[in-house]
């Protein structure tokens, strides 16, 4: 038997902030130009060698994948594939492709083109890209002109969601280089074609007049409402900073301002009667601290846990973000049913005790450096670093130095094993699953994202949740994994709770592979360590087997979930995906 899949997702995560048009007549607004302002930037327009928000945003406007997420929900729906089957063992996906689709260079889309696109990106797999998201693909095969079969190396419940990313999207074999990175040379199947790009200035799109998403013979009326662009021409303008973006938005220089405003500007614009506000009630964009767990002194779990107990999330949120952002105590943010607060509240007394056990006192302080990038995440980053310095130094034992690095320098250094020990980063999901808030730092991209952890218990958790098909058991796996990554090893109560969850997983699952992994984790975790003295004696051994507190969640980035527009703008959808869909926007 095979499992027929058309609809996947949990709609409770979503929030629709702009209304999709009805499924009746839909026409492009002729002669109008939509202007969008942002402080974001494009890096390299290569689907196999880019991995940042606005670069992937450009690809999202200009091409499609086999599947996508329905606006305003977390539901996986057909895009270039009109349907798909999954084999009983979860390793073979068979996609039926839409017919009549063309690339913007006029080339016909078919199975050969889709296979070529995926194979090309897997082959190129650039060092700055996100191709790892589909690295589980073992083979692609065309069963006929419009049937694509993808075999993955092992069952993975996240795979279908991973296909909604640029490395898995369609690119024309005629216009896209086969053996080198695209660097701006590509043609897609999307609603728009990029007709101009001036780095640091603007990108301009023109609606593709033969776009399949507007073709009544290819899509249903409901699909047309989701895919067909409203505005013929879109200009995205890059502003130097948040203040400039706010000024352009308030003056009417742009129709829409999005990513990223200063908190004070948000408060001011909310009072402006000439602006329409769109905001999300929650955000899956998060900010966090990263430790390179191989570099001293952060190779000592006592030090990492002491810092986790010293950070003052409330001070960051109130002093830097005027209360707009929200404190975060887990890497899986609220909005996911699997989210659990697992990191401790601030406790300076316990932090001092842990530092004492690690050999640091007021007379022999812990001197460390926190690295941050001053522009990539907006102009507030220096203020965040300053609050971090005050918070950690309130222990009386930590002396925190601050290091400001340009984004390119920071990303280069953090992927080298011995260059960046402690730094601030941000994250928005590649696909909508709790897996994508844990695996990147703990199993998948530990080198490129700078953690360098080698804890194999994390691999067991990952393999459990990717194999498990029962949602209840899978949620329990995520609960246990979140607890494990924030492990507060001195407390016997924590150990008892985590062990009980693993035992429950082993008893509840119907899959022998998951049961075996849970039992292996139980046998590997050193449950007997129940005192600070025992932990200190075991610290060197632990760093090779158990590596808690690799990252520390700090806040949900609500500031990036605001858009301000002129009053005549409709169709802005800010949802759990964090996607910004230019093609849904209209001007009345």
FIDREN-994506 format. One record per residue (C-alpha): residue number from 1; z, y, x. Coordinates in nm, 2 decimals. Example, Ala and Ser with C-alpha at 12.3 -4.5 7.8 and 13.67 -1.06 7.14 Angstrom:
2
{1,{0.78,-0.45,1.23}}
{2,{0.71,-0.11,1.37}}
//
This chain:
588
{1,{0.00,0.00,0.00}}
{2,{-0.05,0.36,0.10}}
{3,{0.14,0.66,0.00}}
{4,{-0.07,0.92,-0.18}}
{5,{0.03,1.27,-0.07}}
{6,{-0.07,1.60,-0.22}}
{7,{0.25,1.80,-0.27}}
{8,{0.54,1.82,-0.03}}
{9,{0.82,2.08,0.00}}
{10,{1.14,2.22,-0.14}}
{11,{1.06,2.52,-0.35}}
{12,{1.42,2.63,-0.36}}
{13,{1.38,2.77,-0.01}}
{14,{1.12,3.02,-0.11}}
{15,{1.11,3.37,-0.24}}
{16,{0.80,3.54,-0.37}}
{17,{0.81,3.91,-0.31}}
{18,{0.46,3.99,-0.43}}
{19,{0.29,3.84,-0.73}}
{20,{-0.02,3.63,-0.68}}
{21,{-0.30,3.73,-0.92}}
{22,{-0.38,3.52,-1.22}}
{23,{-0.62,3.23,-1.19}}
{24,{-0.89,3.42,-1.38}}
{25,{-1.16,3.65,-1.24}}
{26,{-1.09,3.75,-0.88}}
{27,{-1.31,4.00,-0.70}}
{28,{-1.29,4.18,-0.36}}
{29,{-1.19,4.54,-0.37}}
{30,{-1.52,4.69,-0.25}}
{31,{-1.53,5.00,-0.02}}
{32,{-1.15,5.00,0.05}}
{33,{-0.99,4.95,0.39}}
{34,{-0.64,4.82,0.43}}
{35,{-0.44,4.94,0.73}}
{36,{-0.13,4.75,0.85}}
{37,{0.10,4.88,1.12}}
{38,{0.32,4.67,1.35}}
{39,{0.50,4.68,1.68}}
{40,{0.40,4.32,1.75}}
{41,{0.14,4.24,2.01}}
{42,{-0.14,3.98,2.08}}
{43,{-0.11,3.78,2.40}}
{44,{-0.41,3.56,2.45}}
{45,{-0.65,3.48,2.17}}
{46,{-0.68,3.11,2.27}}
{47,{-0.55,2.85,2.02}}
{48,{-0.47,2.61,2.30}}
{49,{-0.29,2.86,2.52}}
{50,{-0.09,3.10,2.29}}
{51,{0.24,3.07,2.12}}
{52,{0.36,3.39,1.96}}
{53,{0.38,3.54,1.62}}
{54,{0.09,3.80,1.61}}
{55,{-0.16,3.60,1.81}}
{56,{-0.11,3.31,1.57}}
{57,{-0.13,3.56,1.28}}
{58,{-0.48,3.66,1.39}}
{59,{-0.59,3.29,1.39}}
{60,{-0.43,3.25,1.04}}
{61,{-0.65,3.53,0.91}}
{62,{-0.97,3.39,1.06}}
{63,{-0.96,3.01,1.02}}
{64,{-0.79,2.72,0.83}}
{65,{-0.64,2.39,0.89}}
{66,{-0.64,2.06,0.70}}
{67,{-0.33,2.18,0.50}}
{68,{-0.13,2.49,0.45}}
{69,{0.19,2.61,0.27}}
{70,{0.15,2.75,-0.08}}
{71,{0.25,3.12,-0.08}}
{72,{0.61,3.18,-0.20}}
{73,{0.71,2.81,-0.15}}
{74,{0.76,2.55,0.11}}
{75,{0.51,2.32,-0.05}}
{76,{0.23,2.16,0.16}}
{77,{-0.10,2.19,-0.02}}
{78,{-0.46,2.11,0.06}}
{79,{-0.67,2.35,0.26}}
{80,{-0.98,2.21,0.44}}
{81,{-0.87,1.87,0.34}}
{82,{-0.88,1.83,-0.04}}
{83,{-0.65,1.52,-0.03}}
{84,{-0.49,1.27,0.21}}
{85,{-0.34,0.93,0.23}}
{86,{-0.06,0.80,0.46}}
{87,{-0.05,0.44,0.57}}
{88,{0.26,0.23,0.47}}
{89,{0.38,0.23,0.83}}
{90,{0.35,0.61,0.85}}
{91,{0.12,0.63,1.15}}
{92,{-0.23,0.67,0.99}}
{93,{-0.34,0.98,0.80}}
{94,{-0.67,0.97,0.62}}
{95,{-0.81,1.31,0.51}}
{96,{-1.09,1.37,0.26}}
{97,{-1.25,1.70,0.36}}
{98,{-1.40,1.97,0.14}}
{99,{-1.78,1.99,0.14}}
{100,{-1.99,2.31,0.15}}
{101,{-1.75,2.49,0.39}}
{102,{-1.91,2.69,0.68}}
{103,{-1.77,2.87,0.99}}
{104,{-1.82,3.24,1.01}}
{105,{-2.11,3.18,1.26}}
{106,{-2.29,2.99,0.99}}
{107,{-2.22,2.64,1.13}}
{108,{-2.15,2.37,0.88}}
{109,{-1.79,2.24,0.87}}
{110,{-1.76,1.86,0.86}}
{111,{-1.55,1.58,1.01}}
{112,{-1.72,1.60,1.35}}
{113,{-1.63,1.97,1.38}}
{114,{-1.27,1.91,1.27}}
{115,{-1.23,1.62,1.51}}
{116,{-1.38,1.83,1.79}}
{117,{-1.14,2.11,1.73}}
{118,{-0.83,1.90,1.74}}
{119,{-0.95,1.69,2.04}}
{120,{-1.04,2.01,2.23}}
{121,{-0.70,2.16,2.19}}
{122,{-0.53,1.84,2.29}}
{123,{-0.74,1.82,2.60}}
{124,{-0.69,2.18,2.71}}
{125,{-0.32,2.19,2.63}}
{126,{-0.25,2.53,2.80}}
{127,{0.09,2.60,2.97}}
{128,{0.15,2.90,2.74}}
{129,{0.05,2.73,2.42}}
{130,{0.20,2.53,2.13}}
{131,{-0.03,2.22,2.15}}
{132,{0.29,2.01,2.20}}
{133,{0.33,2.05,1.82}}
{134,{0.05,1.79,1.77}}
{135,{0.10,1.59,2.09}}
{136,{0.20,1.28,1.88}}
{137,{-0.17,1.24,1.79}}
{138,{-0.30,0.91,1.94}}
{139,{-0.65,0.91,1.80}}
{140,{-0.89,1.10,1.58}}
{141,{-1.18,0.92,1.41}}
{142,{-1.45,1.01,1.16}}
{143,{-1.49,0.74,0.90}}
{144,{-1.79,0.94,0.75}}
{145,{-1.91,1.30,0.75}}
{146,{-1.62,1.41,0.54}}
{147,{-1.34,1.17,0.61}}
{148,{-1.11,1.22,0.91}}
{149,{-0.86,0.96,1.02}}
{150,{-0.57,1.07,1.25}}
{151,{-0.35,0.80,1.40}}
{152,{-0.01,0.91,1.55}}
{153,{0.19,0.73,1.81}}
{154,{0.48,0.66,1.59}}
{155,{0.60,0.75,1.24}}
{156,{0.69,1.12,1.21}}
{157,{0.79,1.28,0.88}}
{158,{0.72,1.62,1.03}}
{159,{0.36,1.56,1.12}}
{160,{0.19,1.68,0.80}}
{161,{0.38,2.01,0.83}}
{162,{0.28,2.05,1.20}}
{163,{-0.09,2.06,1.10}}
{164,{-0.05,2.41,0.96}}
{165,{-0.06,2.57,1.31}}
{166,{-0.35,2.70,1.53}}
{167,{-0.37,2.40,1.77}}
{168,{-0.46,2.18,1.46}}
{169,{-0.70,2.43,1.30}}
{170,{-1.08,2.43,1.28}}
{171,{-1.30,2.61,1.53}}
{172,{-1.68,2.61,1.55}}
{173,{-1.83,2.39,1.83}}
{174,{-2.11,2.64,1.84}}
{175,{-1.90,2.96,1.92}}
{176,{-1.59,2.82,2.08}}
{177,{-1.59,2.72,2.45}}
{178,{-1.54,2.34,2.48}}
{179,{-1.38,2.32,2.82}}
{180,{-1.21,2.66,2.87}}
{181,{-0.96,2.87,2.68}}
{182,{-1.13,3.07,2.40}}
{183,{-0.99,3.41,2.51}}
{184,{-1.13,3.58,2.20}}
{185,{-1.44,3.37,2.16}}
{186,{-1.42,3.16,1.85}}
{187,{-1.55,3.13,1.49}}
{188,{-1.33,2.99,1.22}}
{189,{-1.35,2.89,0.85}}
{190,{-1.11,3.16,0.73}}
{191,{-1.12,3.45,0.49}}
{192,{-1.19,3.70,0.76}}
{193,{-1.39,3.73,1.08}}
{194,{-1.24,3.94,1.36}}
{195,{-1.50,4.21,1.44}}
{196,{-1.30,4.42,1.68}}
{197,{-1.01,4.39,1.91}}
{198,{-0.87,4.66,2.14}}
{199,{-0.56,4.54,2.33}}
{200,{-0.25,4.75,2.26}}
{201,{-0.45,4.95,1.99}}
{202,{-0.59,4.75,1.70}}
{203,{-0.76,4.45,1.56}}
{204,{-1.02,4.48,1.28}}
{205,{-1.13,4.21,1.03}}
{206,{-1.42,4.18,0.79}}
{207,{-1.41,3.95,0.49}}
{208,{-1.65,3.65,0.53}}
{209,{-1.90,3.67,0.24}}
{210,{-1.95,3.29,0.24}}
{211,{-1.59,3.20,0.26}}
{212,{-1.52,2.87,0.08}}
{213,{-1.19,3.00,-0.07}}
{214,{-1.39,3.23,-0.30}}
{215,{-1.65,2.97,-0.39}}
{216,{-1.61,2.84,-0.75}}
{217,{-1.80,2.52,-0.67}}
{218,{-1.56,2.43,-0.39}}
{219,{-1.22,2.55,-0.52}}
{220,{-1.04,2.56,-0.85}}
{221,{-0.93,2.88,-1.01}}
{222,{-0.57,2.82,-0.89}}
{223,{-0.69,2.76,-0.54}}
{224,{-0.91,3.07,-0.55}}
{225,{-0.60,3.28,-0.63}}
{226,{-0.44,3.14,-0.31}}
{227,{-0.73,3.16,-0.07}}
{228,{-0.98,3.43,-0.16}}
{229,{-0.93,3.77,0.01}}
{230,{-0.89,4.09,-0.20}}
{231,{-0.98,4.36,0.05}}
{232,{-1.31,4.36,0.23}}
{233,{-1.19,4.52,0.56}}
{234,{-0.85,4.51,0.72}}
{235,{-0.73,4.71,1.03}}
{236,{-0.41,4.62,1.21}}
{237,{-0.27,4.90,1.43}}
{238,{-0.02,4.83,1.71}}
{239,{0.25,5.10,1.75}}
{240,{0.45,5.15,2.07}}
{241,{0.79,5.12,1.91}}
{242,{0.98,5.10,1.58}}
{243,{1.03,5.47,1.55}}
{244,{0.65,5.53,1.57}}
{245,{0.59,5.25,1.32}}
{246,{0.84,5.41,1.08}}
{247,{0.68,5.75,1.12}}
{248,{0.33,5.61,1.05}}
{249,{0.46,5.43,0.74}}
{250,{0.65,5.73,0.59}}
{251,{0.36,5.97,0.66}}
{252,{0.10,5.74,0.49}}
{253,{-0.09,5.68,0.81}}
{254,{-0.08,5.31,0.73}}
{255,{-0.08,5.14,0.40}}
{256,{0.18,4.88,0.51}}
{257,{0.44,4.87,0.79}}
{258,{0.57,4.53,0.90}}
{259,{0.75,4.40,1.20}}
{260,{0.97,4.55,1.33}}
{261,{1.17,4.85,1.20}}
{262,{1.49,4.99,1.34}}
{263,{1.79,4.93,1.10}}
{264,{1.84,5.30,1.05}}
{265,{1.48,5.35,0.96}}
{266,{1.50,5.07,0.70}}
{267,{1.80,5.24,0.54}}
{268,{1.61,5.57,0.54}}
{269,{1.29,5.42,0.39}}
{270,{1.48,5.24,0.12}}
{271,{1.56,5.59,-0.02}}
{272,{1.20,5.71,0.00}}
{273,{1.05,5.73,-0.35}}
{274,{0.70,5.73,-0.21}}
{275,{0.74,5.38,-0.05}}
{276,{0.75,5.04,-0.20}}
{277,{0.99,4.79,-0.04}}
{278,{0.94,4.42,0.01}}
{279,{1.22,4.21,0.16}}
{280,{1.34,3.85,0.17}}
{281,{1.68,3.74,0.06}}
{282,{1.70,3.50,0.36}}
{283,{1.52,3.45,0.69}}
{284,{1.43,3.16,0.90}}
{285,{1.37,3.39,1.20}}
{286,{1.68,3.36,1.42}}
{287,{1.82,3.50,1.74}}
{288,{2.02,3.29,1.99}}
{289,{2.15,3.25,2.35}}
{290,{2.01,2.99,2.59}}
{291,{2.17,2.82,2.88}}
{292,{1.99,2.65,3.16}}
{293,{2.24,2.36,3.18}}
{294,{2.14,2.26,3.53}}
{295,{2.24,2.59,3.69}}
{296,{2.59,2.67,3.79}}
{297,{2.82,2.78,3.64}}
{298,{2.65,2.68,3.31}}
{299,{2.62,2.32,3.41}}
{300,{2.99,2.31,3.32}}
{301,{3.03,2.25,2.94}}
{302,{3.37,2.43,2.95}}
{303,{3.20,2.75,3.05}}
{304,{2.93,2.72,2.78}}
{305,{3.19,2.65,2.51}}
{306,{3.41,2.95,2.63}}
{307,{3.11,3.18,2.59}}
{308,{3.04,3.03,2.24}}
{309,{3.40,3.12,2.15}}
{310,{3.37,3.47,2.30}}
{311,{3.05,3.61,2.13}}
{312,{3.12,3.86,1.86}}
{313,{2.84,3.81,1.60}}
{314,{3.00,4.05,1.35}}
{315,{3.00,4.33,1.61}}
{316,{2.63,4.27,1.68}}
{317,{2.54,4.27,1.32}}
{318,{2.74,4.58,1.22}}
{319,{2.70,4.80,1.53}}
{320,{2.34,4.72,1.62}}
{321,{2.18,4.62,1.28}}
{322,{2.39,4.83,1.03}}
{323,{2.49,4.51,0.85}}
{324,{2.13,4.41,0.77}}
{325,{2.11,4.10,0.98}}
{326,{2.35,3.81,0.91}}
{327,{2.58,3.62,1.15}}
{328,{2.46,3.27,1.22}}
{329,{2.67,2.96,1.31}}
{330,{2.40,2.70,1.33}}
{331,{2.05,2.68,1.46}}
{332,{1.93,2.55,1.12}}
{333,{1.95,2.87,0.91}}
{334,{2.08,2.90,0.56}}
{335,{1.79,2.85,0.32}}
{336,{1.75,2.49,0.44}}
{337,{1.96,2.25,0.24}}
{338,{2.05,2.07,0.57}}
{339,{2.21,2.38,0.72}}
{340,{2.57,2.34,0.82}}
{341,{2.80,2.60,1.00}}
{342,{2.90,2.40,1.31}}
{343,{2.97,2.66,1.58}}
{344,{3.33,2.80,1.59}}
{345,{3.44,3.15,1.49}}
{346,{3.54,3.38,1.76}}
{347,{3.86,3.27,1.94}}
{348,{3.94,3.45,2.26}}
{349,{4.26,3.26,2.33}}
{350,{4.09,2.93,2.33}}
{351,{3.80,3.08,2.54}}
{352,{4.05,3.19,2.80}}
{353,{4.21,2.85,2.81}}
{354,{3.87,2.68,2.86}}
{355,{3.78,2.92,3.14}}
{356,{4.12,2.85,3.30}}
{357,{4.05,2.48,3.29}}
{358,{3.71,2.55,3.45}}
{359,{3.88,2.74,3.73}}
{360,{3.84,3.10,3.62}}
{361,{4.12,3.36,3.57}}
{362,{4.17,3.73,3.56}}
{363,{4.22,3.73,3.94}}
{364,{3.92,3.49,3.99}}
{365,{3.68,3.60,3.71}}
{366,{3.36,3.43,3.60}}
{367,{3.08,3.67,3.70}}
{368,{2.75,3.59,3.52}}
{369,{2.42,3.77,3.43}}
{370,{2.26,3.78,3.09}}
{371,{1.89,3.84,3.09}}
{372,{1.70,4.00,2.80}}
{373,{1.37,4.16,2.73}}
{374,{1.37,4.53,2.62}}
{375,{1.06,4.55,2.39}}
{376,{0.94,4.21,2.27}}
{377,{1.21,4.19,2.00}}
{378,{1.22,4.56,1.92}}
{379,{1.41,4.86,2.06}}
{380,{1.75,4.73,1.97}}
{381,{1.77,4.46,2.24}}
{382,{1.95,4.68,2.49}}
{383,{2.21,4.76,2.23}}
{384,{2.26,4.39,2.16}}
{385,{2.31,4.32,2.53}}
{386,{2.56,4.60,2.55}}
{387,{2.77,4.45,2.27}}
{388,{2.75,4.11,2.43}}
{389,{2.89,4.26,2.75}}
{390,{3.18,4.42,2.57}}
{391,{3.25,4.10,2.37}}
{392,{3.25,3.86,2.66}}
{393,{3.45,4.09,2.89}}
{394,{3.72,4.12,2.62}}
{395,{3.83,3.78,2.75}}
{396,{3.96,3.95,3.06}}
{397,{3.81,3.66,3.26}}
{398,{3.43,3.72,3.23}}
{399,{3.24,3.99,3.41}}
{400,{2.89,4.02,3.25}}
{401,{2.60,4.18,3.43}}
{402,{2.28,4.27,3.23}}
{403,{1.93,4.22,3.35}}
{404,{1.63,4.37,3.16}}
{405,{1.30,4.18,3.21}}
{406,{0.96,4.24,3.07}}
{407,{0.85,3.96,2.83}}
{408,{0.59,3.82,3.07}}
{409,{0.83,3.80,3.36}}
{410,{1.10,3.65,3.14}}
{411,{0.88,3.37,3.00}}
{412,{0.76,3.29,3.35}}
{413,{1.10,3.27,3.49}}
{414,{1.27,3.08,3.21}}
{415,{1.03,2.79,3.25}}
{416,{1.12,2.74,3.62}}
{417,{1.41,2.51,3.69}}
{418,{1.63,2.74,3.90}}
{419,{1.55,3.10,3.80}}
{420,{1.69,3.20,3.46}}
{421,{2.04,3.06,3.38}}
{422,{2.15,3.26,3.07}}
{423,{1.93,3.47,2.84}}
{424,{1.85,3.60,2.48}}
{425,{1.56,3.46,2.28}}
{426,{1.43,3.46,1.93}}
{427,{1.27,3.20,1.71}}
{428,{1.07,3.16,1.39}}
{429,{0.96,2.82,1.28}}
{430,{0.63,2.65,1.37}}
{431,{0.67,2.44,1.06}}
{432,{0.92,2.42,0.78}}
{433,{1.16,2.15,0.87}}
{434,{1.51,2.15,1.03}}
{435,{1.36,1.95,1.31}}
{436,{1.19,2.27,1.44}}
{437,{1.52,2.44,1.48}}
{438,{1.67,2.16,1.70}}
{439,{1.40,1.96,1.89}}
{440,{1.24,2.25,2.08}}
{441,{1.54,2.31,2.30}}
{442,{1.71,1.97,2.29}}
{443,{1.41,1.73,2.33}}
{444,{1.06,1.87,2.31}}
{445,{1.03,2.18,2.52}}
{446,{1.35,2.19,2.73}}
{447,{1.16,2.31,3.03}}
{448,{0.93,2.58,2.88}}
{449,{1.21,2.71,2.66}}
{450,{1.45,2.71,2.96}}
{451,{1.74,2.47,2.86}}
{452,{1.64,2.18,3.09}}
{453,{1.88,1.95,2.91}}
{454,{1.85,1.58,2.97}}
{455,{2.09,1.46,2.71}}
{456,{1.93,1.14,2.57}}
{457,{2.16,1.13,2.26}}
{458,{1.95,1.42,2.13}}
{459,{1.64,1.20,2.16}}
{460,{1.81,0.94,1.95}}
{461,{1.89,1.20,1.68}}
{462,{1.53,1.32,1.69}}
{463,{1.38,0.97,1.66}}
{464,{1.62,0.89,1.37}}
{465,{1.52,1.19,1.16}}
{466,{1.15,1.16,1.23}}
{467,{1.15,0.79,1.13}}
{468,{1.38,0.81,0.82}}
{469,{1.20,0.86,0.49}}
{470,{1.51,0.87,0.26}}
{471,{1.59,1.25,0.21}}
{472,{1.96,1.18,0.17}}
{473,{1.99,0.98,0.49}}
{474,{1.77,1.23,0.67}}
{475,{2.00,1.52,0.56}}
{476,{2.30,1.33,0.70}}
{477,{2.12,1.28,1.03}}
{478,{2.06,1.65,1.06}}
{479,{2.43,1.72,0.97}}
{480,{2.54,1.49,1.25}}
{481,{2.28,1.63,1.50}}
{482,{2.39,1.99,1.43}}
{483,{2.75,1.89,1.49}}
{484,{2.67,1.71,1.80}}
{485,{2.48,2.00,1.96}}
{486,{2.79,2.23,1.90}}
{487,{3.03,1.96,2.01}}
{488,{3.38,2.09,2.06}}
{489,{3.50,1.80,2.26}}
{490,{3.87,1.87,2.30}}
{491,{3.93,1.81,1.93}}
{492,{3.99,1.46,1.81}}
{493,{3.91,1.57,1.45}}
{494,{3.56,1.67,1.56}}
{495,{3.50,1.33,1.72}}
{496,{3.62,1.15,1.41}}
{497,{3.39,1.34,1.18}}
{498,{3.08,1.29,1.39}}
{499,{3.15,0.92,1.44}}
{500,{3.20,0.88,1.07}}
{501,{2.86,1.04,1.00}}
{502,{2.68,0.82,1.25}}
{503,{2.85,0.51,1.10}}
{504,{2.74,0.63,0.75}}
{505,{2.38,0.67,0.88}}
{506,{2.38,0.31,1.01}}
{507,{2.52,0.18,0.68}}
{508,{2.30,0.38,0.45}}
{509,{1.95,0.36,0.61}}
{510,{1.72,0.08,0.50}}
{511,{1.52,0.11,0.82}}
{512,{1.63,-0.12,1.11}}
{513,{1.50,0.13,1.37}}
{514,{1.72,0.41,1.24}}
{515,{2.02,0.18,1.21}}
{516,{1.97,0.07,1.58}}
{517,{1.94,0.43,1.70}}
{518,{2.26,0.53,1.52}}
{519,{2.45,0.24,1.67}}
{520,{2.31,0.33,2.02}}
{521,{2.44,0.69,1.97}}
{522,{2.78,0.56,1.87}}
{523,{2.80,0.35,2.18}}
{524,{2.68,0.63,2.42}}
{525,{2.90,0.92,2.31}}
{526,{3.23,0.93,2.50}}
{527,{3.47,0.94,2.21}}
{528,{3.78,0.89,2.42}}
{529,{3.78,1.24,2.57}}
{530,{4.05,1.42,2.36}}
{531,{4.21,1.67,2.60}}
{532,{4.11,1.96,2.82}}
{533,{4.24,1.77,3.12}}
{534,{4.04,1.46,3.05}}
{535,{3.73,1.68,2.99}}
{536,{3.76,1.86,3.32}}
{537,{3.79,1.53,3.50}}
{538,{3.48,1.41,3.32}}
{539,{3.28,1.73,3.34}}
{540,{3.04,1.62,3.61}}
{541,{2.97,1.29,3.44}}
{542,{2.93,1.46,3.10}}
{543,{2.66,1.70,3.21}}
{544,{2.44,1.40,3.28}}
{545,{2.51,1.22,2.95}}
{546,{2.65,1.47,2.69}}
{547,{2.54,1.83,2.71}}
{548,{2.68,2.03,2.42}}
{549,{2.62,2.40,2.35}}
{550,{2.28,2.42,2.51}}
{551,{2.21,2.72,2.28}}
{552,{2.43,2.95,2.08}}
{553,{2.30,3.08,1.74}}
{554,{2.38,3.45,1.69}}
{555,{2.22,3.60,1.38}}
{556,{1.95,3.56,1.11}}
{557,{1.68,3.82,1.18}}
{558,{1.66,3.99,0.84}}
{559,{1.52,4.31,1.00}}
{560,{1.19,4.13,1.05}}
{561,{1.17,4.04,0.69}}
{562,{1.10,4.39,0.56}}
{563,{0.77,4.55,0.47}}
{564,{0.72,4.90,0.34}}
{565,{0.40,5.00,0.16}}
{566,{0.23,5.28,-0.03}}
{567,{0.30,5.25,-0.41}}
{568,{-0.05,5.12,-0.49}}
{569,{-0.01,4.80,-0.27}}
{570,{0.04,4.46,-0.44}}
{571,{0.03,4.10,-0.33}}
{572,{0.27,4.12,-0.03}}
{573,{0.43,3.78,0.00}}
{574,{0.73,3.74,0.24}}
{575,{0.86,3.39,0.22}}
{576,{1.03,3.11,0.41}}
{577,{0.72,3.05,0.63}}
{578,{0.74,3.41,0.78}}
{579,{0.35,3.41,0.75}}
{580,{0.19,3.75,0.66}}
{581,{-0.12,3.68,0.46}}
{582,{-0.35,3.98,0.47}}
{583,{-0.59,3.83,0.23}}
{584,{-0.35,3.82,-0.06}}
{585,{-0.29,4.20,-0.04}}
{586,{-0.47,4.44,-0.28}}
{587,{-0.48,4.81,-0.34}}
{588,{-0.47,4.93,-0.70}}
//
